[in-house]
């Protein structure tokens, strides 16, 4: 105990022994009087000792290992020193008390210094919404690996979700602590909305829970608006002024991003939507066809609605390390479209499979969602690979003829802690019909969410937009509207392809 006079006398004797004996080492542990008894109890329980006074002194044979050998208290230590080293202490009682007061003062000063130093180590505050989700479970180990924010950055993870998910959050917290990551300073749980996003440097918005039955697409859209309004007000009130907000998941990603920009206007320039998941799905489908690994395919661009009606652009896509008669160094690449000779597969099966994945969310579970968010954050912090194009949902300023004011996935590169839209890419023109089709859905989603439009009406056109720029207008002719569906559906037949453009809706593409 820091104010114990007998500790002061034993300390003086131990200092003398260490100074005069070459192989004698001492280690001093002081505890504040308020915590001394609890500390002593835990120590004795751990080592199976029986001792209840101050000080407690034990001996450890450093060259042999094993647990320490309890000597006892002050009297036992004096007997040990007298017996083994013929040394004793002659400190007076008055001096013992004076030294004990100094010890207590020194202990308090050291503790205050530790607290002040701890305050200087300001970890990155990372908040994750819907933290009971599978995506969050897969995301935590990636964030704590040191690869996303860098090996010099410590982080604190804050798991935010509803009260009824508290048991799952506790489980996530315990597993995160069990990782024993040197980059993870702390993990906390938040189930009170008013406390969310305090001091947040990074906010990750995952798919939210739906607690009530929703019978229409319009109700589903409006439910996102109320939640984003809540999140936006909390971000404005509690988050760090330079906070980065990243929206991921598989439902209404563009819409949620746009709504957060509206309700958290201070942070609008720092809110982005993750499109790497859809990009990864496209690369994997192409890789299976070409019989290569997906990592060999670069520069696939996702345009439009990340979780709805989008356009997969392969005009810039390249393949590296492709086994063929033509071989080159690691930086050598070939256009994807020059290697895909099965245009029937590209125009039909490839398009249909990606539409199915987008509409149903299948294969966009926890692992893909987590990896997409983490990779986008990594690029945001450290830059994307040089010369590589990345798809990202950002607020349109009229680039590529995209209407202003909507969140639209487009090609970017990350550098210097921000992103730049690649408006100088060659051969990136999108047909007017495709642009109108994608923009119309995004505009209507936003209007329905804000209560300015009663019903969502999918865009109708006489000409369907090709998915990859290869199909002619003649080959895809005759959009027609069909009734609203209650469940996602995709059917491939000889005469028609039924594609989901948004949840609960479908369009039929009739072929001649």
C-alpha angles and dihedrals in degrees: 000000000000094000096044113125091202089056088054091054094045090048092055092050092047091050089053092051093048091050095051103034117066096208098039117104130177132199119196124208120185125187130193112255090243093061100029098097094049091047092049091049093052093046094051092045091052094049097032093240130148113221133127109172137074128289111033115195128188137172126232123193100216095191094053105040123210128112122314125272112237114232096178131227136329096300094049091050091052090051090048092051092045093048100043103029105018090235129129139172126252099184113146122236092245092054091046091056093046092050090047090057090049091049091054092049092048091048092053091048091052092049091051090049090052091052092049092049090048088055090055090059096075109186122209107263108225118187122194121193123210084024094171089069126108090243091061091048090057093040098058097067091049093050092049095048094084092237098101103049098017135262093274095058124087117201139201115208120211116195112207125189144119123307094249091061094058095111091054091048091052089051091050090048094052093047091048090053090047089061086073089207114182088217096055113085098173146344122214137180127225125187098157112089095209090060096050124121097010107170091349116175094176126026120190115196112202129180110300127226121256108220098182137047115269118202103183142034090244093056089049091053094047092051088062091053095060092048093048090049089055093046092046094054092047092049091050091049104039113018127098111266092245096043119150117221120198123185119206139160136085105279129073093334095160092045094050090049092051092047092050089052089054097047096038100039094162089065098036093114090054099052119098138169123231115239100163092096093063089041089053092050091053092049092049092051091050092045092054090052093047093040095235135113116276092237089068091067119081140175100032105158125211114204128191130357110018095202097030139018106009140155122230108212116202098170091100097035118122136190122218128196092014114172107234143111088285114068132172145162121300092272092054114108140174129210113264092224091057090058099044106081095165098085091166089063092044095051097042119016096034092049094044095048093052092047089052092051092048095047098045100031088229114160089016095101130133099300098052094041092050094047092048093052094045094048092049090050090049091053090046091054101037107017132259121276110288113267094007124124118225127195115230137167109236138156110278119238093182099283116156089007092293112152113257122251101034128104106244131175111239140150117287142157125219120227138151094008096306141065135252124206109234099230092157096066113126123235095016099129114136122203116258091239092054092048093049091046094053097038093047093058093047093048092048093048090055093046092049091048091052092047094246093116126043101201135030112230117189112229115263123209136170089226125051119221114243114240096226106016095259105098119085125229090248092057093053110041135148118037112197132182120242130190123285116273128215095209133036114266139179122179126179116201137160093262107029144026115210110205131186110230096173133358114288094013136085141185128206119221108204116204124207 
